[in-house]
Amino acid sequence: MRIKICGITRQEDARLADHAGADAIGVVLFSDSPRSVSPNTAREIFRAAGPYMGRVCVSHTKSPEEFSRILDLHPTAIQISYPHEMPKNSTCLVIRVIQPGDPIPSSADAIIVDASMGKGTLYDQEYAKKIIKMSKVPVILAGGLNPGNVGDAIKAVQPYAVDVASGVESSPGIKDPEKVIEFIKNAKEASHAA
């Protein structure tokens, strides 16, 4: 099971996610989210993570200039809402966020099923399972996940990966070390049992 800890706002939380065994971290840019950081802060956060950590920039911007500043960070992937379009010259992997009612995007390297957008709203299990059956690309599950329910979610939905932000925080953008460690442990145990 692949695990992304999203909404990272501090270097120490990037290091925490890496040491705890996460596969990727996410930084939010050009957003009114309380987890949004500047490109300079994002660069420092990415530097703090180890060499094998995936680095994902999360944004809902439509601005070509802001996309350019995101791409300057050399992320592993960019996570954007469907149907936002990436700049034509982008070679970055694209993760498209969809919510119930959205069609499956025709161009994406992965899909994240997330009606929550960092607000802790629980995912729709039936919708997520339907998307996994229909999708030709990996499907990531997000929305209301936390250490207590991630194991059951993995067993029920069997996604490619899970993504968490508010479910492992002590306050918006501040990760709780015990919750991060427990989330990753529970997710890995559930994936081995599935």
MIDOSE-1310 file (N, C-alpha, C; in nm, 2 decimals, decimal comma, always signed):
residues 194
mrik	+0,08/-0,12/+0,00/+0,00/+0,00/+0,00/+0,09/+0,12/+0,00; +0,06/+0,21/-0,09/+0,13/+0,34/-0,10/+0,06/+0,44/-0,02; +0,13/+0,53/+0,05/+0,07/+0,63/+0,14/+0,13/+0,77/+0,12; +0,03/+0,86/+0,10/+0,08/+1,00/+0,09/+0,03/+1,08/+0,21
icgi	+0,12/+1,15/+0,27/+0,08/+1,25/+0,38/+0,07/+1,38/+0,32; -0,05/+1,44/+0,31/-0,07/+1,57/+0,24/-0,08/+1,68/+0,33; -0,07/+1,80/+0,27/-0,08/+1,93/+0,35/+0,03/+1,95/+0,44; +0,15/+1,91/+0,40/+0,27/+1,93/+0,48/+0,31/+2,08/+0,47
trqe	+0,33/+2,14/+0,59/+0,36/+2,28/+0,60/+0,50/+2,31/+0,66; +0,56/+2,20/+0,72/+0,69/+2,22/+0,79/+0,79/+2,12/+0,75; +0,91/+2,15/+0,75/+1,02/+2,06/+0,72/+1,02/+1,94/+0,81; +1,00/+1,96/+0,94/+1,00/+1,85/+1,04/+0,89/+1,75/+1,01
darl	+0,78/+1,79/+0,95/+0,67/+1,70/+0,92/+0,71/+1,62/+0,79; +0,78/+1,68/+0,70/+0,83/+1,60/+0,59/+0,93/+1,49/+0,63; +1,01/+1,53/+0,73/+1,11/+1,43/+0,78/+1,03/+1,32/+0,86; +0,93/+1,36/+0,93/+0,85/+1,26/+1,01/+0,78/+1,16/+0,91
adha	+0,72/+1,21/+0,81/+0,65/+1,13/+0,71/+0,75/+1,03/+0,65; +0,87/+1,08/+0,61/+0,97/+0,99/+0,55/+1,02/+0,89/+0,65; +1,05/+0,92/+0,77/+1,10/+0,83/+0,87/+0,99/+0,72/+0,91; +0,86/+0,77/+0,91/+0,75/+0,68/+0,94/+0,72/+0,58/+0,83
gada	+0,77/+0,60/+0,71/+0,75/+0,51/+0,60/+0,65/+0,55/+0,50; +0,61/+0,68/+0,49/+0,52/+0,72/+0,38/+0,60/+0,72/+0,25; +0,52/+0,71/+0,14/+0,58/+0,70/+0,01/+0,58/+0,84/-0,06; +0,50/+0,93/-0,01/+0,49/+1,06/-0,08/+0,44/+1,16/+0,02
igvv	+0,48/+1,29/+0,00/+0,43/+1,40/+0,08/+0,36/+1,49/-0,02; +0,27/+1,57/+0,03/+0,20/+1,67/-0,06/+0,21/+1,81/+0,00; +0,24/+1,91/-0,08/+0,23/+2,05/-0,04/+0,12/+2,12/-0,12; +0,05/+2,20/-0,05/-0,06/+2,28/-0,12/-0,01/+2,42/-0,15
lfsd	-0,03/+2,45/-0,28/+0,02/+2,58/-0,33/-0,09/+2,66/-0,39; -0,08/+2,79/-0,39/-0,18/+2,88/-0,46/-0,32/+2,85/-0,42; -0,35/+2,85/-0,30/-0,48/+2,80/-0,25/-0,52/+2,88/-0,13; -0,65/+2,89/-0,10/-0,69/+2,96/+0,03/-0,70/+2,86/+0,14
sprs	-0,65/+2,74/+0,12/-0,64/+2,63/+0,23/-0,55/+2,68/+0,34; -0,58/+2,65/+0,47/-0,49/+2,68/+0,58/-0,36/+2,61/+0,57; -0,35/+2,51/+0,48/-0,23/+2,43/+0,46/-0,14/+2,48/+0,34; -0,19/+2,59/+0,28/-0,12/+2,64/+0,16/+0,02/+2,70/+0,20
vspn	+0,12/+2,68/+0,13/+0,25/+2,73/+0,15/+0,30/+2,80/+0,03; +0,41/+2,88/+0,05/+0,47/+2,95/-0,07/+0,56/+2,85/-0,14; +0,59/+2,88/-0,27/+0,68/+2,80/-0,34/+0,82/+2,78/-0,27; +0,87/+2,89/-0,20/+1,00/+2,88/-0,13/+0,99/+2,78/-0,02
tare	+0,87/+2,79/+0,06/+0,86/+2,70/+0,17/+0,84/+2,55/+0,12; +0,77/+2,54/+0,01/+0,75/+2,41/-0,06/+0,89/+2,35/-0,09; +0,98/+2,43/-0,15/+1,11/+2,39/-0,19/+1,19/+2,34/-0,06; +1,18/+2,41/+0,05/+1,25/+2,37/+0,17/+1,19/+2,24/+0,22
ifra	+1,06/+2,22/+0,22/+0,99/+2,10/+0,26/+1,04/+1,98/+0,18; +1,04/+2,00/+0,05/+1,09/+1,89/-0,04/+1,23/+1,86/-0,01; +1,31/+1,96/+0,01/+1,46/+1,93/+0,05/+1,47/+1,85/+0,17; +1,38/+1,87/+0,27/+1,39/+1,80/+0,40/+1,36/+1,65/+0,39
agpy	+1,28/+1,61/+0,29/+1,24/+1,47/+0,27/+1,36/+1,39/+0,21; +1,36/+1,26/+0,23/+1,47/+1,18/+0,17/+1,46/+1,16/+0,02; +1,57/+1,11/-0,04/+1,58/+1,10/-0,18/+1,47/+1,00/-0,25; +1,41/+0,91/-0,17/+1,32/+0,82/-0,23/+1,17/+0,86/-0,21
mgrv	+1,15/+0,98/-0,15/+1,02/+1,03/-0,12/+0,95/+1,09/-0,24; +0,83/+1,05/-0,27/+0,76/+1,12/-0,38/+0,72/+1,26/-0,33; +0,72/+1,36/-0,42/+0,69/+1,50/-0,39/+0,58/+1,54/-0,48; +0,46/+1,57/-0,42/+0,34/+1,61/-0,49/+0,30/+1,75/-0,46
cvsh	+0,28/+1,83/-0,56/+0,23/+1,97/-0,55/+0,08/+1,96/-0,57; +0,00/+2,01/-0,48/-0,15/+2,01/-0,48/-0,19/+2,15/-0,51; -0,27/+2,17/-0,61/-0,32/+2,31/-0,64/-0,45/+2,30/-0,73; -0,53/+2,40/-0,72/-0,65/+2,41/-0,80/-0,64/+2,54/-0,89
tksp	-0,51/+2,59/-0,90/-0,49/+2,71/-0,98/-0,52/+2,68/-1,13; -0,56/+2,79/-1,20/-0,57/+2,78/-1,34/-0,47/+2,88/-1,41; -0,39/+2,94/-1,33/-0,30/+3,04/-1,37/-0,17/+2,98/-1,44; -0,14/+3,01/-1,56/-0,02/+2,96/-1,63/+0,11/+3,00/-1,55
eefs	+0,11/+3,12/-1,49/+0,23/+3,16/-1,42/+0,24/+3,08/-1,29; +0,13/+3,05/-1,22/+0,14/+2,97/-1,10/+0,18/+2,83/-1,13; +0,13/+2,77/-1,24/+0,17/+2,64/-1,28/+0,32/+2,64/-1,31; +0,37/+2,74/-1,37/+0,51/+2,75/-1,40/+0,59/+2,75/-1,28
rild	+0,55/+2,82/-1,17/+0,62/+2,82/-1,05/+0,61/+2,69/-0,98; +0,50/+2,62/-0,99/+0,49/+2,48/-0,94/+0,59/+2,39/-1,01; +0,59/+2,39/-1,14/+0,68/+2,31/-1,22/+0,83/+2,33/-1,18; +0,86/+2,46/-1,15/+1,00/+2,49/-1,11/+1,04/+2,42/-0,99
lhpt	+0,95/+2,36/-0,91/+0,98/+2,29/-0,79/+1,02/+2,14/-0,82; +1,00/+2,10/-0,95/+1,03/+1,97/-0,99/+0,97/+1,86/-0,91; +0,83/+1,87/-0,90/+0,76/+1,77/-0,82/+0,76/+1,63/-0,89; +0,74/+1,53/-0,82/+0,71/+1,40/-0,88/+0,58/+1,40/-0,96
aiqi	+0,48/+1,47/-0,90/+0,35/+1,48/-0,96/+0,28/+1,61/-0,92; +0,18/+1,64/-1,00/+0,10/+1,76/-0,96/-0,04/+1,70/-0,95; -0,11/+1,74/-0,84/-0,25/+1,69/-0,81/-0,34/+1,81/-0,84; -0,43/+1,80/-0,93/-0,52/+1,91/-0,97/-0,66/+1,86/-0,98
syph	-0,75/+1,95/-0,97/-0,90/+1,91/-0,98/-0,93/+1,89/-1,13; -1,01/+1,79/-1,15/-1,06/+1,77/-1,29/-1,17/+1,87/-1,30; -1,18/+1,94/-1,42/-1,11/+1,93/-1,54/-1,00/+2,03/-1,57; -0,94/+2,09/-1,46/-0,83/+2,18/-1,49/-0,73/+2,12/-1,58
empk	-0,67/+2,21/-1,66/-0,58/+2,16/-1,76/-0,43/+2,20/-1,72; -0,34/+2,11/-1,75/-0,20/+2,14/-1,73/-0,15/+2,21/-1,85; -0,04/+2,29/-1,83/+0,03/+2,35/-1,94/+0,07/+2,24/-2,04; +0,06/+2,28/-2,17/+0,09/+2,18/-2,28/+0,23/+2,12/-2,27
nstc	+0,33/+2,20/-2,22/+0,47/+2,16/-2,22/+0,51/+2,08/-2,10; +0,41/+2,05/-2,01/+0,45/+1,99/-1,88/+0,48/+1,84/-1,90; +0,58/+1,79/-1,84/+0,62/+1,65/-1,85/+0,60/+1,58/-1,71; +0,54/+1,66/-1,62/+0,51/+1,61/-1,49/+0,39/+1,51/-1,49
lvir	+0,40/+1,41/-1,39/+0,29/+1,32/-1,38/+0,17/+1,40/-1,32; +0,05/+1,36/-1,37/-0,07/+1,44/-1,33/-0,17/+1,34/-1,25; -0,20/+1,38/-1,13/-0,30/+1,31/-1,05/-0,43/+1,40/-1,05; -0,54/+1,35/-1,10/-0,66/+1,43/-1,11/-0,75/+1,39/-1,00
viqp	-0,80/+1,50/-0,93/-0,90/+1,48/-0,82/-1,04/+1,48/-0,88; -1,11/+1,37/-0,84/-1,25/+1,37/-0,88/-1,34/+1,35/-0,76; -1,47/+1,39/-0,78/-1,57/+1,38/-0,67/-1,69/+1,31/-0,73; -1,78/+1,26/-0,64/-1,90/+1,19/-0,70/-1,97/+1,29/-0,80
gdpi	-2,00/+1,23/-0,91/-2,07/+1,30/-1,02/-1,97/+1,34/-1,13; -1,84/+1,34/-1,10/-1,74/+1,37/-1,21/-1,72/+1,25/-1,29; -1,70/+1,27/-1,43/-1,66/+1,16/-1,51/-1,51/+1,12/-1,49; -1,48/+1,01/-1,53/-1,33/+0,97/-1,52/-1,26/+1,05/-1,62
pssa	-1,15/+1,12/-1,58/-1,07/+1,20/-1,68/-1,01/+1,11/-1,78; -1,00/+1,17/-1,90/-0,94/+1,09/-2,01/-0,79/+1,10/-2,01; -0,74/+1,21/-1,94/-0,59/+1,22/-1,94/-0,55/+1,24/-1,79; -0,49/+1,13/-1,74/-0,44/+1,14/-1,60/-0,34/+1,02/-1,58
daii	-0,24/+1,04/-1,50/-0,15/+0,93/-1,47/-0,21/+0,85/-1,35; -0,29/+0,92/-1,27/-0,36/+0,85/-1,15/-0,48/+0,94/-1,12; -0,58/+0,88/-1,05/-0,70/+0,95/-1,01/-0,71/+0,94/-0,85; -0,74/+1,06/-0,79/-0,77/+1,05/-0,65/-0,92/+1,08/-0,63
vdas	-0,98/+0,99/-0,56/-1,12/+1,01/-0,53/-1,13/+1,08/-0,40; -1,18/+1,21/-0,40/-1,17/+1,29/-0,28/-1,28/+1,40/-0,28; -1,39/+1,38/-0,21/-1,49/+1,49/-0,20/-1,45/+1,58/-0,09; -1,35/+1,55/-0,01/-1,32/+1,61/+0,12/-1,24/+1,74/+0,10
mgkg	-1,13/+1,73/+0,02/-1,04/+1,84/-0,01/-0,98/+1,90/+0,12; -0,94/+1,81/+0,21/-0,87/+1,85/+0,33/-0,96/+1,89/+0,45; -1,10/+1,86/+0,43/-1,19/+1,90/+0,53/-1,23/+1,79/+0,62; -1,18/+1,67/+0,59/-1,21/+1,55/+0,68/-1,34/+1,48/+0,65
tlyd	-1,41/+1,52/+0,54/-1,54/+1,46/+0,50/-1,51/+1,31/+0,45; -1,59/+1,22/+0,51/-1,56/+1,08/+0,48/-1,59/+1,05/+0,33; -1,50/+0,96/+0,27/-1,52/+0,92/+0,13/-1,65/+0,84/+0,11; -1,69/+0,83/-0,01/-1,81/+0,75/-0,05/-1,76/+0,62/-0,10
qeya	-1,78/+0,51/-0,02/-1,72/+0,38/-0,04/-1,77/+0,32/-0,18; -1,90/+0,33/-0,20/-1,95/+0,27/-0,33/-1,90/+0,34/-0,45; -1,89/+0,48/-0,44/-1,84/+0,55/-0,55/-1,69/+0,52/-0,58; -1,61/+0,51/-0,47/-1,47/+0,48/-0,48/-1,45/+0,34/-0,55
kkii	-1,53/+0,24/-0,50/-1,52/+0,11/-0,56/-1,55/+0,11/-0,71; -1,66/+0,18/-0,74/-1,70/+0,19/-0,88/-1,59/+0,25/-0,97; -1,52/+0,36/-0,92/-1,42/+0,42/-1,00/-1,30/+0,33/-1,01; -1,26/+0,25/-0,91/-1,15/+0,16/-0,92/-1,18/+0,05/-1,03
kmsk	-1,31/+0,00/-1,03/-1,34/-0,09/-1,14/-1,33/-0,04/-1,28; -1,37/+0,09/-1,29/-1,37/+0,15/-1,43/-1,24/+0,21/-1,47; -1,15/+0,25/-1,38/-1,03/+0,33/-1,42/-0,93/+0,24/-1,48; -0,86/+0,30/-1,58/-0,74/+0,23/-1,64/-0,61/+0,27/-1,57
vpvi	-0,62/+0,37/-1,48/-0,50/+0,42/-1,41/-0,52/+0,40/-1,26; -0,41/+0,40/-1,18/-0,42/+0,38/-1,04/-0,52/+0,48/-0,97; -0,59/+0,43/-0,87/-0,69/+0,51/-0,80/-0,65/+0,53/-0,66; -0,64/+0,65/-0,61/-0,60/+0,68/-0,47/-0,72/+0,72/-0,39
lagg	-0,73/+0,67/-0,27/-0,85/+0,70/-0,19/-0,81/+0,81/-0,09; -0,90/+0,91/-0,07/-0,88/+1,02/+0,02/-1,02/+1,06/+0,07; -1,02/+1,13/+0,18/-1,14/+1,18/+0,24/-1,18/+1,12/+0,37; -1,15/+1,19/+0,48/-1,20/+1,15/+0,61/-1,12/+1,03/+0,66
lnpg	-1,00/+1,00/+0,60/-0,92/+0,88/+0,65/-0,85/+0,93/+0,78; -0,83/+0,83/+0,87/-0,75/+0,86/+0,99/-0,70/+0,72/+1,04; -0,62/+0,72/+1,14/-0,56/+0,60/+1,19/-0,66/+0,49/+1,22; -0,78/+0,53/+1,27/-0,88/+0,44/+1,32/-0,96/+0,37/+1,21
nvgd	-0,97/+0,44/+1,09/-1,05/+0,38/+0,98/-0,97/+0,34/+0,85; -0,85/+0,38/+0,85/-0,77/+0,35/+0,72/-0,76/+0,20/+0,69; -0,75/+0,12/+0,79/-0,74/-0,03/+0,77/-0,87/-0,08/+0,71; -0,98/-0,05/+0,76/-1,11/-0,09/+0,71/-1,13/-0,04/+0,57
aika	-1,09/+0,09/+0,54/-1,11/+0,15/+0,41/-1,02/+0,07/+0,30; -0,90/+0,04/+0,34/-0,82/-0,04/+0,25/-0,88/-0,18/+0,22; -0,92/-0,24/+0,32/-0,98/-0,38/+0,30/-1,11/-0,37/+0,21; -1,19/-0,27/+0,24/-1,32/-0,26/+0,17/-1,30/-0,21/+0,02
vqpy	-1,21/-0,11/+0,00/-1,20/-0,05/-0,13/-1,09/-0,10/-0,22; -0,98/-0,14/-0,15/-0,86/-0,19/-0,22/-0,80/-0,09/-0,32; -0,77/+0,03/-0,28/-0,72/+0,13/-0,37/-0,57/+0,11/-0,39; -0,52/+0,18/-0,49/-0,37/+0,18/-0,52/-0,29/+0,24/-0,40
avdv	-0,35/+0,35/-0,35/-0,29/+0,42/-0,24/-0,39/+0,49/-0,16; -0,35/+0,54/-0,04/-0,43/+0,63/+0,04/-0,36/+0,76/+0,07; -0,44/+0,86/+0,09/-0,40/+1,00/+0,10/-0,46/+1,06/+0,23; -0,39/+1,12/+0,31/-0,44/+1,18/+0,44/-0,38/+1,31/+0,46
asgv	-0,47/+1,40/+0,52/-0,42/+1,54/+0,56/-0,47/+1,56/+0,70; -0,60/+1,60/+0,71/-0,65/+1,64/+0,84/-0,66/+1,53/+0,94; -0,67/+1,40/+0,89/-0,68/+1,29/+0,98/-0,56/+1,25/+1,06; -0,44/+1,32/+1,03/-0,32/+1,30/+1,11/-0,26/+1,43/+1,17
essp	-0,35/+1,53/+1,19/-0,31/+1,66/+1,24/-0,35/+1,69/+1,38; -0,27/+1,77/+1,45/-0,31/+1,83/+1,57/-0,38/+1,96/+1,55; -0,35/+2,03/+1,44/-0,42/+2,15/+1,39/-0,39/+2,16/+1,24; -0,47/+2,24/+1,17/-0,45/+2,24/+1,02/-0,31/+2,27/+0,98
gikd	-0,25/+2,18/+0,91/-0,11/+2,19/+0,86/+0,00/+2,14/+0,96; -0,04/+2,11/+1,08/+0,06/+2,06/+1,18/+0,03/+1,91/+1,21; +0,12/+1,83/+1,17/+0,11/+1,69/+1,18/+0,14/+1,64/+1,32; +0,06/+1,54/+1,37/+0,07/+1,48/+1,50/+0,16/+1,36/+1,48
pekv	+0,28/+1,35/+1,53/+0,37/+1,24/+1,51/+0,30/+1,10/+1,54; +0,23/+1,09/+1,65/+0,17/+0,96/+1,69/+0,07/+0,92/+1,58; -0,01/+1,02/+1,54/-0,12/+0,98/+1,44/-0,06/+0,94/+1,30; +0,05/+1,01/+1,26/+0,12/+0,98/+1,14/+0,17/+0,84/+1,14
iefi	+0,24/+0,81/+1,25/+0,30/+0,68/+1,27/+0,20/+0,57/+1,27; +0,09/+0,59/+1,34/-0,02/+0,49/+1,35/-0,09/+0,47/+1,22; -0,12/+0,58/+1,15/-0,18/+0,58/+1,02/-0,10/+0,49/+0,92; +0,03/+0,51/+0,91/+0,11/+0,44/+0,82/+0,12/+0,29/+0,86
knak	+0,13/+0,27/+0,99/+0,14/+0,13/+1,04/+0,01/+0,05/+1,01; -0,11/+0,12/+1,04/-0,24/+0,05/+1,01/-0,26/+0,03/+0,87; -0,22/+0,13/+0,78/-0,24/+0,11/+0,64/-0,16/-0,01/+0,58; -0,03/-0,02/+0,63/+0,05/-0,12/+0,58/+0,00/-0,26/+0,63
eash	-0,04/-0,27/+0,76/-0,09/-0,39/+0,81/-0,22/-0,44/+0,73; -0,30/-0,34/+0,70/-0,43/-0,38/+0,63/-0,40/-0,42/+0,49; -0,30/-0,36/+0,42/-0,27/-0,40/+0,29/-0,21/-0,54/+0,28; -0,13/-0,58/+0,38/-0,08/-0,71/+0,39/-0,18/-0,82/+0,42
aa	-0,29/-0,78/+0,49/-0,40/-0,87/+0,52/-0,50/-0,88/+0,41; -0,50/-0,78/+0,32/-0,60/-0,78/+0,21/-0,57/-0,88/+0,10
